[in-house]
Amino acid sequence: MSDACGCGHDEPAGEDERAPEHWWQVRELQAAAAAAVFLLAAYIVGWTGGPQRLTLVLEWVALLIGGWTFVPSTLRRLAKGKIGVGTLMTIAAVGAVILGEVGEAAMLAVLFSISEGLEEYAVSRTRRGLRALLNLVPDTATVLRDGSPVTVSPSELAVGDLMLVKPGERIATDGTITEGRTALDVSAITGESVPVEAGPGDEVFAGSINGTGALTVQVTTTAENNSLAKIVQIVEAEQSRKGDAQRLADTIAKPLVPAIMIFAAAIAILGSLLGDPATWIARALVVLVAASPCALAISVPVTVVAAIGAASTIGVLVKGGAALEALGRVRTVALDKTGTLTANRPTVVDIATADTAPASTGNSLSGDRSPGQERVLAVAAALEAHSEHPLASSILAAHGQTTAAVDVQAVPGAGLIGLVDGRPARLGRPGWIEPGPLAERIAAMQAGGATAVLVEHDGQVIGAVAVRDELRPEAGEVIAHLHRSGATVAMLTGDNTAAATALARIAGIDDVHADLRPEDKARIIGDLRQSAFTAMVGDGVNDAPALATADLGIAMGAMGSDVAIETADVALMGEDLRTLPQALDHARRARTIMLQNVGLSLGLIAILIPLALFGILGLAAVVAVHELAEIVVIANGVRAGRVTALRSTPASKPEPVAAHAA
């Protein structure tokens, strides 16, 4: 809560483990209910002609119980030199008592306690949604100790331990699979609805549900530092950051509180000099209450906390109110190619052979490979068997088991040479190896966004292999949704222009910037910001300068990537790009709710002040209207805790390489 406003308590609610689960467990609401009972009893005694002293005692009890929820904290804040809405409420209550209106002071305390309690419940409920992520960790874990399985608490797990995870069990902490294969359900963590295949060497995250295969997982992080704990720690640490709408509320409320106090004092003094002091002092107190910006103060924070908590349920990590508000303002989205639009898993998409090159026009992998294609792939795989080149794994995966070439040497910037079946062989880029009859096929491969390597055996060019990092299946759907929502989309990549343009064409992106270094991306982001509020979406490593330069940085696939989480303002924890437009839509809706609440709060103040000044509304009526408005803005803010599902259409498969030949 803003210091300027002071609607809430001095400190945040207690630890989330003690946060109330139901509204009737909130202390402020319990106090309000108790005070309301005594106040109602006072009214009944007064209406039935009971003893006036009893009525007064009941009113005082109601006032003391209701005032307990905000007067002590107000006095502590005053001792620190902080004037807030609680100050206005306390002064108004004291003034009402001085004027002999103990019942109206008690009514003010009851209604203010109700609004305080509802705010506390709304905030604690949405924060519980975030902390509930930690409940995804199982109560126990099975580890191997001295060769025997032992059941321990997740807090006892140490880095290096070997966990045994049975089918259907949740994984207790982050680790790496050493034995077994399975399909992991990570929907509760990343929002991905489709199970993720995993095997030896793959990372697994706390809270994931093991599928049908038994796993042995080597622990890489302790329970207090695993991915779920990091998410909660980061969001809770960042929730104090203020968005523009929050700063607007603070900016308005900070001078408003002392200004209203001065205005009320002027009414009381001038009115007393020109008329009945009792009447004008009473009106000054009513004006003081009417101008209370409590609804303004609580409207945006409740919305922010609700929206951030809801975003975490779909795998979107939002670092506080500033990031949420910025996400709702995005009108230009700049996307990195590798790892963002593509899955960063290059695959062999085409194999050309020298003897069939002129006649082939489509993707040669659409059917069974010919003997010539098998030979081309076999020679290429033999040369790449011990290579660390990024394309090596894709060629080896396409061929399967292979016999490594001998005397293999790398020619920097060109390719590989060696002996395959006792005869010299070469694998490398066009230019170092002349393509000969494959020139047109090589051009078609490159125009289609693939990297082409030529294969030579025994002094003859026998073929070429095209490797491409394919677009994510949902990429086209995501770009279309962004366009429909009014956003402009650009691609920023360090890849060559031909590959970038081809993939952008498939995805539906017209604005392409290729052959970029990290500093070039940052410069282009700076240019894009001149015309529209811009978000950069990248993997958080090479894109770090651009993420920092953008109005908003969004990291893709941030689970396990500290760099991505630390650099970006928003992190998409899963690998499904459809989370991006869903997050943007969610933030726009939350920002609209923020602005609605700010407008309603300011409008309320503008209407109530003149009504109170001219005596049209008394203290009780103003308190009732004002606190009702607080309940309305809290209820409206809580609406941001709902996430609207993305309307999706079946994602089209990437088109074959040759379809984009020049």
LOTIMI-565975 format. One record per residue (C-alpha): residue number from 0; residue in three letters; y, x, z. Coordinates in steps of 0.02 Angstrom, whole numbers, plus 50000, padded with zeros to 5 digits. Last residue first. Example, Ala and Ser with C-alpha at 12.3 -4.5 7.8 and 13.67 -1.06 7.14 Angstrom:
BEGIN
> num,residuo,y,x,z
> 1,SER,49947,50684,50357
> 0,ALA,49775,50615,50390
//
This chain:
BEGIN
> num,residuo,y,x,z
> 661,ALA,49107,50681,47220
> 660,ALA,48944,50640,47307
> 659,HIS,48959,50510,47442
> 658,ALA,48799,50417,47408
> 657,ALA,48710,50583,47403
> 656,VAL,48712,50599,47590
> 655,PRO,48631,50433,47629
> 654,GLU,48733,50297,47717
> 653,PRO,48737,50290,47904
> 652,LYS,48647,50137,47972
> 651,SER,48748,49982,48007
> 650,ALA,48780,49927,48185
> 649,PRO,48735,49746,48218
> 648,THR,48890,49653,48276
> 647,SER,48963,49662,48448
> 646,ARG,49074,49550,48551
> 645,LEU,49111,49660,48700
> 644,ALA,49074,49577,48866
> 643,THR,49225,49532,48971
> 642,VAL,49234,49624,49135
> 641,ARG,49284,49529,49292
> 640,GLY,49372,49619,49433
> 639,ALA,49540,49589,49351
> 638,ARG,49525,49410,49413
> 637,VAL,49554,49481,49588
> 636,GLY,49736,49504,49540
> 635,ASN,49758,49318,49506
> 634,ALA,49683,49274,49675
> 633,ILE,49799,49400,49759
> 632,VAL,49947,49333,49660
> 631,VAL,49908,49154,49712
> 630,ILE,49879,49196,49896
> 629,GLU,50046,49284,49899
> 628,ALA,50127,49132,49819
> 627,LEU,50058,49022,49958
> 626,GLU,50135,49145,50081
> 625,HIS,50307,49120,50004
> 624,VAL,50295,48932,49991
> 623,ALA,50237,48912,50172
> 622,VAL,50362,49036,50241
> 621,VAL,50504,48953,50147
> 620,ALA,50452,48781,50209
> 619,ALA,50437,48839,50390
> 618,LEU,50606,48927,50386
> 617,GLY,50702,48783,50310
> 616,LEU,50729,48743,50127
> 615,ILE,50886,48661,50057
> 614,GLY,50997,48757,50178
> 613,PHE,51114,48828,50048
> 612,LEU,51056,49007,50075
> 611,ALA,50871,48958,50084
> 610,LEU,50872,48873,49915
> 609,PRO,50979,49014,49845
> 608,ILE,50853,49146,49905
> 607,LEU,50694,49048,49860
> 606,ILE,50716,49044,49671
> 605,ALA,50754,49228,49639
> 604,ILE,50620,49282,49763
> 603,LEU,50488,49176,49676
> 602,GLY,50538,49241,49506
> 601,LEU,50516,49420,49568
> 600,SER,50340,49383,49629
> 599,LEU,50289,49285,49475
> 598,GLY,50352,49422,49360
> 597,VAL,50261,49559,49457
> 596,ASN,50101,49456,49461
> 595,GLN,50105,49418,49275
> 594,LEU,50141,49601,49238
> 593,MET,49988,49655,49337
> 592,ILE,49880,49521,49254
> 591,THR,49932,49584,49082
> 590,ARG,49889,49761,49137
> 589,ALA,49715,49703,49191
> 588,ARG,49687,49619,49022
> 587,ARG,49741,49775,48930
> 586,ALA,49627,49880,49042
> 585,HIS,49475,49773,49003
> 584,ASP,49508,49775,48817
> 583,LEU,49525,49965,48819
> 582,ALA,49366,49986,48922
> 581,GLN,49267,49874,48803
> 580,PRO,49340,49969,48656
> 579,LEU,49274,50133,48731
> 578,THR,49107,50068,48801
> 577,ARG,49050,50041,48622
> 576,LEU,49035,50231,48609
> 575,ASP,48868,50226,48700
> 574,GLU,48835,50398,48773
> 573,GLY,48864,50354,48955
> 572,MET,48992,50406,49085
> 571,LEU,49146,50362,48985
> 570,ALA,49279,50460,49079
> 569,VAL,49462,50413,49102
> 568,ASP,49606,50526,49150
> 567,ALA,49522,50676,49070
> 566,THR,49517,50859,49119
> 565,GLU,49420,50851,49283
> 564,ILE,49288,50729,49223
> 563,ALA,49259,50819,49059
> 562,VAL,49251,50990,49139
> 561,ASP,49130,50930,49272
> 560,SER,49007,50870,49141
> 559,GLY,48854,50795,49226
> 558,MET,48888,50619,49167
> 557,ALA,49047,50633,49062
> 556,GLY,48979,50564,48899
> 555,MET,49148,50549,48815
> 554,ALA,49304,50605,48907
> 553,ILE,49462,50501,48885
> 552,GLY,49634,50582,48900
> 551,LEU,49787,50471,48908
> 550,ASP,49964,50505,48850
> 549,ALA,49885,50648,48755
> 548,THR,49926,50830,48791
> 547,ALA,49792,50855,48924
> 546,LEU,49653,50782,48817
> 545,ALA,49716,50884,48669
> 544,PRO,49711,51046,48770
> 543,ALA,49537,51003,48839
> 542,ASP,49459,50960,48670
> 541,ASN,49349,51114,48667
> 540,VAL,49276,51057,48833
> 539,GLY,49312,50875,48876
> 538,ASP,49196,50796,48750
> 537,GLY,49335,50704,48663
> 536,VAL,49437,50544,48657
> 535,MET,49625,50567,48646
> 534,ALA,49735,50418,48690
> 533,THR,49906,50389,48613
> 532,PHE,50055,50277,48651
> 531,ALA,50137,50262,48481
> 530,SER,50257,50348,48360
> 529,GLN,50301,50512,48444
> 528,ARG,50132,50519,48528
> 527,LEU,50050,50552,48360
> 526,ASP,50149,50713,48340
> 525,GLY,50097,50777,48512
> 524,ILE,49917,50734,48472
> 523,ILE,49937,50838,48314
> 522,ARG,49995,50987,48416
> 521,ALA,49854,50970,48542
> 520,LYS,49727,50964,48401
> 519,ASP,49803,51120,48324
> 518,GLU,49790,51211,48492
> 517,PRO,49604,51173,48497
> 516,ARG,49579,51240,48319
> 515,LEU,49578,51117,48177
> 514,ASP,49487,51125,48010
> 513,ALA,49504,50935,47994
> 512,HIS,49632,50798,48023
> 511,VAL,49577,50627,47957
> 510,ASP,49677,50464,47957
> 509,ASP,49575,50338,47857
> 508,ILE,49434,50301,47979
> 507,GLY,49302,50173,47926
> 506,ALA,49149,50258,48000
> 505,ILE,49073,50300,47831
> 504,ARG,49239,50364,47765
> 503,ALA,49266,50467,47922
> 502,LEU,49095,50547,47897
> 501,ALA,49139,50599,47720
> 500,THR,49314,50657,47765
> 499,ALA,49251,50765,47908
> 498,ALA,49116,50848,47804
> 497,ALA,49235,50885,47660
> 496,THR,49377,50942,47773
> 495,ASN,49276,51069,47869
> 494,ASP,49239,51041,48053
> 493,GLY,49368,51079,48188
> 492,THR,49394,50895,48213
> 491,LEU,49527,50763,48245
> 490,MET,49491,50587,48181
> 489,ALA,49627,50454,48188
> 488,VAL,49624,50270,48236
> 487,THR,49766,50143,48240
> 486,ALA,49749,50005,48369
> 485,GLY,49783,49822,48332
> 484,SER,49630,49747,48418
> 483,ARG,49548,49720,48249
> 482,HIS,49566,49905,48210
> 481,LEU,49483,49953,48374
> 480,HIS,49341,49830,48340
> 479,ALA,49313,49904,48166
> 478,ILE,49309,50080,48239
> 477,VAL,49180,50027,48368
> 476,GLU,49067,49939,48242
> 475,GLY,49071,50091,48128
> 474,ALA,49026,50209,48270
> 473,GLU,48881,50105,48339
> 472,PRO,48743,50204,48253
> 471,ARG,48820,50368,48314
> 470,LEU,48869,50467,48161
> 469,GLU,48745,50598,48105
> 468,ASP,48765,50784,48137
> 467,ARG,48710,50842,47965
> 466,VAL,48587,50967,47896
> 465,ALA,48555,50985,47710
> 464,VAL,48415,51102,47655
> 463,ALA,48414,51190,47487
> 462,GLY,48282,51241,47362
> 461,ILE,48173,51373,47282
> 460,VAL,48302,51504,47236
> 459,GLN,48196,51649,47170
> 458,GLY,48184,51830,47228
> 457,ASP,48018,51809,47318
> 456,HIS,48084,51662,47415
> 455,GLU,48264,51598,47421
> 454,VAL,48323,51451,47527
> 453,LEU,48500,51384,47516
> 452,VAL,48591,51309,47663
> 451,ALA,48694,51150,47654
> 450,THR,48799,51080,47797
> 449,ALA,48817,50893,47775
> 448,GLY,48972,50784,47763
> 447,GLY,48924,50690,47606
> 446,ALA,49037,50799,47500
> 445,GLN,48939,50949,47562
> 444,MET,48773,50875,47509
> 443,ALA,48843,50820,47341
> 442,ALA,48913,50994,47307
> 441,ILE,48745,51072,47351
> 440,ARG,48657,50949,47234
> 439,GLU,48775,50994,47092
> 438,ALA,48750,51182,47116
> 437,LEU,48561,51171,47133
> 436,PRO,48527,51241,46959
> 435,GLY,48600,51410,47012
> 434,PRO,48642,51402,47198
> 433,GLU,48693,51584,47214
> 432,ILE,48648,51650,47386
> 431,TRP,48794,51728,47478
> 430,GLY,48901,51602,47389
> 429,PRO,48808,51453,47456
> 428,ARG,48763,51487,47638
> 427,GLY,48603,51565,47696
> 426,LEU,48415,51583,47701
> 425,ARG,48328,51732,47621
> 424,ALA,48148,51778,47589
> 423,PRO,48054,51937,47543
> 422,ARG,47866,51919,47518
> 421,GLY,47728,51957,47643
> 420,ASP,47693,51774,47679
> 419,VAL,47875,51760,47733
> 418,LEU,47969,51923,47753
> 417,GLY,48147,51926,47818
> 416,ILE,48330,51890,47782
> 415,LEU,48449,51774,47875
> 414,GLY,48621,51700,47841
> 413,ALA,48797,51741,47783
> 412,GLY,48929,51756,47918
> 411,PRO,48838,51899,48003
> 410,VAL,48678,51947,47910
> 409,ALA,48538,51913,48033
> 408,GLN,48377,52011,48017
> 407,VAL,48198,51950,48016
> 406,ASP,48067,52087,47999
> 405,VAL,47930,51955,48008
> 404,ALA,47937,51768,47974
> 403,ALA,47878,51651,48110
> 402,THR,47727,51542,48082
> 401,THR,47773,51359,48100
> 400,GLN,47736,51204,48203
> 399,GLY,47853,51059,48166
> 398,HIS,47951,51056,48004
> 397,ALA,48094,50936,48045
> 396,ALA,48111,51000,48223
> 395,LEU,48118,51180,48160
> 394,ILE,48257,51136,48039
> 393,SER,48355,51043,48174
> 392,SER,48331,51182,48301
> 391,ALA,48390,51317,48180
> 390,LEU,48552,51230,48133
> 389,PRO,48642,51285,48292
> 388,HIS,48595,51468,48260
> 387,GLU,48489,51542,48400
> 386,SER,48358,51608,48277
> 385,HIS,48178,51644,48327
> 384,ALA,48090,51524,48208
> 383,GLU,48238,51513,48087
> 382,LEU,48157,51622,47952
> 381,ALA,47991,51530,47965
> 380,ALA,48079,51362,47969
> 379,ALA,48172,51398,47805
> 378,VAL,48011,51455,47720
> 377,ALA,47919,51298,47780
> 376,LEU,48062,51182,47733
> 375,VAL,48068,51245,47553
> 374,ARG,47877,51240,47541
> 373,GLU,47869,51063,47608
> 372,GLN,48002,51010,47483
> 371,GLY,47900,51082,47339
> 370,PRO,47742,50997,47402
> 369,SER,47836,50831,47397
> 368,ARG,47897,50750,47555
> 367,ASP,47849,50571,47590
> 366,GLY,47988,50442,47570
> 365,SER,48174,50424,47609
> 364,LEU,48188,50610,47642
> 363,SER,48247,50648,47466
> 362,ASN,48409,50554,47495
> 361,GLY,48467,50503,47324
> 360,THR,48511,50578,47153
> 359,SER,48364,50688,47104
> 358,ALA,48341,50720,46919
> 357,PRO,48438,50881,46901
> 356,ALA,48367,50961,47060
> 355,THR,48181,50932,47028
> 354,ASP,48126,51114,46996
> 353,ALA,48253,51190,47115
> 352,THR,48201,51085,47263
> 351,ALA,48321,50983,47369
> 350,ILE,48293,50933,47550
> 349,ASP,48405,50803,47632
> 348,VAL,48449,50735,47804
> 347,VAL,48390,50874,47920
> 346,THR,48459,50834,48092
> 345,PRO,48608,50891,48195
> 344,ARG,48614,50824,48373
> 343,ASN,48797,50815,48425
> 342,ALA,48784,50625,48442
> 341,THR,48924,50595,48318
> 340,LEU,49087,50500,48343
> 339,THR,49105,50587,48511
> 338,GLY,48991,50738,48517
> 337,THR,49063,50813,48360
> 336,LYS,49202,50708,48286
> 335,ASP,49346,50704,48409
> 334,LEU,49434,50537,48412
> 333,ALA,49619,50497,48417
> 332,VAL,49658,50318,48473
> 331,THR,49832,50248,48443
> 330,ARG,49896,50091,48531
> 329,VAL,49852,50131,48712
> 328,ARG,49953,50030,48840
> 327,GLY,49806,49962,48941
> 326,LEU,49733,50135,48962
> 325,ALA,49900,50193,49032
> 324,GLU,49894,50059,49168
> 323,LEU,49717,50109,49214
> 322,ALA,49757,50294,49213
> 321,ALA,49908,50272,49326
> 320,GLY,49812,50155,49440
> 319,GLY,49674,50277,49480
> 318,LYS,49555,50393,49392
> 317,VAL,49455,50269,49288
> 316,LEU,49268,50305,49271
> 315,VAL,49192,50187,49143
> 314,GLY,49004,50154,49151
> 313,ILE,49009,49965,49141
> 312,THR,49004,49939,49330
> 311,SER,49137,50073,49355
> 310,ALA,49261,49968,49257
> 309,ALA,49242,49825,49383
> 308,GLY,49292,49938,49528
> 307,ILE,49441,50002,49430
> 306,ALA,49497,49825,49388
> 305,ALA,49484,49759,49566
> 304,VAL,49574,49910,49638
> 303,VAL,49713,49897,49510
> 302,THR,49737,49709,49529
> 301,VAL,49746,49720,49719
> 300,PRO,49870,49862,49704
> 299,VAL,49978,49762,49582
> 298,SER,50005,49601,49680
> 297,ILE,50019,49672,49856
> 296,ALA,50198,49733,49851
> 295,LEU,50268,49595,49742
> 294,ALA,50191,49461,49853
> 293,CYS,50265,49550,50003
> 292,PRO,50438,49555,49927
> 291,SER,50522,49459,50070
> 290,ALA,50676,49374,49998
> 289,ALA,50634,49204,50073
> 288,VAL,50602,49281,50244
> 287,LEU,50773,49362,50255
> 286,VAL,50852,49208,50178
> 285,VAL,50776,49105,50319
> 284,LEU,50847,49226,50447
> 283,ALA,51018,49216,50367
> 282,ARG,51004,49026,50368
> 281,ALA,50972,49028,50555
> 280,ILE,51120,49145,50583
> 279,TRP,51223,49028,50476
> 278,THR,51180,48871,50574
> 277,ALA,51194,48951,50747
> 276,PRO,51362,49032,50704
> 275,ASP,51442,48866,50649
> 274,GLY,51575,48905,50520
> 273,LEU,51692,49035,50446
> 272,LEU,51667,49182,50564
> 271,SER,51485,49140,50598
> 270,GLY,51452,49120,50412
> 269,LEU,51531,49288,50376
> 268,ILE,51426,49376,50507
> 267,ALA,51260,49287,50474
> 266,ILE,51276,49295,50285
> 265,ALA,51325,49479,50293
> 264,ALA,51173,49518,50403
> 263,ALA,51061,49429,50278
> 262,PHE,51134,49532,50134
> 261,ILE,51113,49695,50232
> 260,MET,50930,49652,50271
> 259,ILE,50905,49600,50090
> 258,ALA,50973,49766,50029
> 257,PRO,50863,49861,50153
> 256,VAL,50705,49778,50082
> 255,LEU,50758,49773,49900
> 254,PRO,50791,49960,49887
> 253,LYS,50606,50004,49905
> 252,ALA,50537,49841,49834
> 251,ILE,50599,49862,49656
> 250,THR,50547,50042,49634
> 249,ASP,50382,50009,49723
> 248,ALA,50340,49864,49608
> 247,LEU,50391,49967,49456
> 246,ARG,50288,50114,49521
> 245,GLN,50139,49998,49528
> 244,ALA,50173,49940,49350
> 243,ASP,50188,50120,49294
> 242,GLY,50022,50163,49376
> 241,LYS,50014,50243,49548
> 240,ARG,49888,50375,49603
> 239,SER,49813,50327,49770
> 238,GLN,49650,50277,49686
> 237,GLU,49621,50459,49636
> 236,ALA,49526,50514,49791
> 235,GLU,49422,50355,49791
> 234,VAL,49383,50374,49606
> 233,ILE,49336,50557,49622
> 232,GLN,49230,50537,49777
> 231,VAL,49135,50388,49708
> 230,ILE,49097,50474,49544
> 229,LYS,49050,50636,49631
> 228,ALA,48929,50545,49745
> 227,LEU,48844,50465,49595
> 226,SER,48830,50633,49504
> 225,ASN,48755,50726,49650
> 224,ASN,48856,50822,49780
> 223,GLU,48806,50733,49941
> 222,ALA,48626,50717,49885
> 221,THR,48607,50902,49844
> 220,THR,48614,50963,49666
> 219,THR,48491,51044,49543
> 218,VAL,48326,50972,49607
> 217,GLN,48177,51014,49496
> 216,VAL,48097,50854,49432
> 215,THR,47910,50822,49412
> 214,LEU,47887,50657,49323
> 213,ALA,47757,50519,49311
> 212,GLY,47779,50416,49153
> 211,THR,47808,50229,49138
> 210,GLY,47995,50219,49163
> 209,ASN,48092,50310,49297
> 208,ILE,48247,50221,49360
> 207,SER,48407,50323,49364
> 206,GLY,48500,50322,49531
> 205,ALA,48531,50509,49536
> 204,PHE,48539,50588,49365
> 203,VAL,48412,50668,49251
> 202,GLU,48435,50823,49144
> 201,ASP,48311,50861,49006
> 200,GLY,48209,51023,49005
> 199,PRO,48040,50936,49002
> 198,GLY,48054,50756,48941
> 197,ALA,48174,50612,48926
> 196,GLU,48192,50458,48817
> 195,VAL,48340,50351,48867
> 194,PRO,48315,50166,48904
> 193,VAL,48432,50051,48806
> 192,SER,48565,49955,48906
> 191,GLU,48683,50101,48927
> 190,GLY,48809,50059,49065
> 189,THR,48812,50238,49126
> 188,ILE,48750,50222,49304
> 187,ALA,48668,50052,49323
> 186,SER,48604,50059,49144
> 185,VAL,48516,50227,49167
> 184,ASP,48338,50163,49138
> 183,LEU,48240,50320,49096
> 182,ALA,48103,50325,48965
> 181,THR,47969,50450,49013
> 180,ARG,47894,50622,48986
> 179,GLY,47811,50735,49112
> 178,GLU,47839,50906,49188
> 177,THR,47992,51014,49225
> 176,ILE,48124,50878,49218
> 175,THR,48294,50940,49275
> 174,GLY,48386,50873,49427
> 173,ASP,48514,50755,49500
> 172,THR,48468,50660,49658
> 171,ALA,48351,50525,49724
> 170,ILE,48277,50466,49559
> 169,ARG,48231,50282,49568
> 168,GLU,48047,50237,49560
> 167,GLY,47967,50129,49426
> 166,PRO,47840,50261,49373
> 165,LYS,47820,50393,49508
> 164,VAL,47945,50533,49538
> 163,LEU,47881,50694,49616
> 162,MET,48028,50803,49666
> 161,LEU,48018,50992,49656
> 160,ASP,48146,51076,49769
> 159,GLY,48259,51206,49688
> 158,VAL,48421,51142,49765
> 157,ALA,48379,51063,49932
> 156,LEU,48331,50884,49973
> 155,GLU,48353,50836,50156
> 154,SER,48490,50708,50121
> 153,PRO,48369,50618,50004
> 152,SER,48260,50582,50157
> 151,VAL,48087,50659,50150
> 150,THR,47911,50613,50097
> 149,VAL,47798,50765,50076
> 148,PRO,47682,50806,49931
> 147,SER,47579,50964,49958
> 146,GLY,47596,51133,49871
> 145,ASP,47686,51217,50015
> 144,ARG,47817,51078,50007
> 143,LEU,47815,50969,49851
> 142,VAL,47942,50831,49862
> 141,THR,47935,50641,49876
> 140,ALA,48100,50552,49901
> 139,THR,48157,50420,50026
> 138,ASP,48292,50289,50048
> 137,PRO,48322,50275,49860
> 136,VAL,48493,50314,49784
> 135,LEU,48563,50161,49697
> 134,ASN,48649,50118,49860
> 133,LEU,48775,50254,49820
> 132,LEU,48838,50148,49676
> 131,ALA,48877,50015,49806
> 130,ARG,49028,50120,49852
> 129,LEU,49112,50059,49693
> 128,GLY,49075,49876,49723
> 127,ARG,49121,49898,49906
> 126,ARG,49293,49952,49846
> 125,THR,49312,49786,49757
> 124,ARG,49265,49688,49912
> 123,SER,49371,49795,50029
> 122,VAL,49527,49767,49924
> 121,ALA,49504,49579,49908
> 120,TYR,49459,49560,50092
> 119,GLU,49610,49659,50150
> 118,GLU,49724,49559,50035
> 117,LEU,49652,49397,50100
> 116,GLY,49678,49455,50278
> 115,GLU,49858,49504,50251
> 114,SER,49894,49337,50163
> 113,ILE,49815,49243,50309
> 112,SER,49909,49347,50437
> 111,PHE,50073,49305,50349
> 110,LEU,50029,49121,50359
> 109,VAL,49990,49128,50545
> 108,ALA,50140,49236,50590
> 107,LEU,50261,49123,50495
> 106,MET,50186,48970,50580
> 105,ALA,50206,49055,50750
> 104,ALA,50389,49088,50713
> 103,GLU,50407,48906,50662
> 102,GLY,50330,48851,50827
> 101,VAL,50439,48970,50928
> 100,GLU,50597,48894,50854
> 99,GLY,50713,48925,51003
> 98,LEU,50845,49017,50903
> 97,ILE,50793,49179,50988
> 96,VAL,50613,49140,50940
> 95,ALA,50663,49115,50759
> 94,GLY,50756,49279,50763
> 93,VAL,50603,49371,50831
> 92,ALA,50496,49295,50692
> 91,ALA,50624,49339,50558
> 90,ILE,50640,49516,50624
> 89,THR,50451,49538,50624
> 88,MET,50434,49468,50447
> 87,LEU,50572,49578,50381
> 86,THR,50496,49732,50462
> 85,GLY,50324,49686,50394
> 84,VAL,50407,49688,50224
> 83,GLY,50450,49870,50245
> 82,ILE,50560,49995,50335
> 81,LYS,50487,50167,50365
> 80,GLY,50577,50283,50485
> 79,LYS,50419,50346,50568
> 78,ALA,50452,50243,50724
> 77,LEU,50482,50096,50608
> 76,ARG,50307,50120,50539
> 75,ARG,50233,50112,50713
> 74,LEU,50334,49956,50750
> 73,THR,50271,49873,50590
> 72,SER,50091,49919,50632
> 71,PRO,50109,49835,50802
> 70,VAL,50193,49680,50725
> 69,PHE,50066,49650,50584
> 68,THR,49900,49575,50642
> 67,TRP,49953,49553,50824
> 66,GLY,50088,49432,50766
> 65,GLY,49959,49299,50732
> 64,ILE,49883,49311,50906
> 63,LEU,50053,49323,50991
> 62,LEU,50127,49179,50892
> 61,ALA,49978,49065,50923
> 60,VAL,49984,49103,51109
> 59,TRP,50171,49070,51110
> 58,GLU,50147,48903,51021
> 57,LEU,50013,48852,51147
> 56,VAL,50128,48897,51292
> 55,LEU,50272,48798,51215
> 54,THR,50165,48644,51191
> 53,LEU,50102,48658,51370
> 52,ARG,50282,48668,51435
> 51,GLN,50328,48515,51332
> 50,PRO,50195,48413,51422
> 49,GLY,50112,48289,51305
> 48,GLY,50202,48160,51199
> 47,THR,50059,48136,51076
> 46,TRP,50151,48225,50935
> 45,GLY,50194,48374,51047
> 44,VAL,50016,48395,51110
> 43,ILE,49950,48380,50933
> 42,TYR,50075,48508,50868
> 41,ALA,50029,48631,51006
> 40,ALA,49843,48607,50968
> 39,LEU,49879,48643,50786
> 38,LEU,49967,48804,50838
> 37,PHE,49821,48852,50951
> 36,VAL,49695,48823,50810
> 35,ALA,49807,48912,50684
> 34,ALA,49815,49065,50797
> 33,ALA,49624,49072,50803
> 32,ALA,49611,49053,50615
> 31,ALA,49745,49185,50585
> 30,ALA,49658,49305,50704
> 29,GLN,49492,49280,50613
> 28,LEU,49581,49301,50448
> 27,GLU,49660,49464,50506
> 26,ARG,49493,49525,50573
> 25,VAL,49400,49498,50408
> 24,GLN,49224,49436,50445
> 23,TRP,49262,49259,50382
> 22,TRP,49295,49330,50209
> 21,HIS,49119,49398,50193
> 20,GLU,49054,49576,50170
> 19,PRO,49179,49654,50289
> 18,ALA,49201,49842,50271
> 17,ARG,49104,49941,50401
> 16,GLU,49010,50050,50275
> 15,ASP,49170,50056,50176
> 14,GLU,49252,50161,50310
> 13,GLY,49396,50073,50392
> 12,ALA,49532,49986,50296
> 11,PRO,49672,50095,50237
> 10,GLU,49800,50152,50363
> 9,ASP,49963,50082,50421
> 8,HIS,49914,49905,50375
> 7,GLY,49974,49799,50234
> 6,CYS,50138,49732,50180
> 5,GLY,50229,49894,50203
> 4,CYS,50336,49881,50051
> 3,ALA,50420,50045,50031
> 2,ASP,50273,50135,50101
> 1,SER,50172,50062,49962
> 0,MET,50000,50000,50000
//
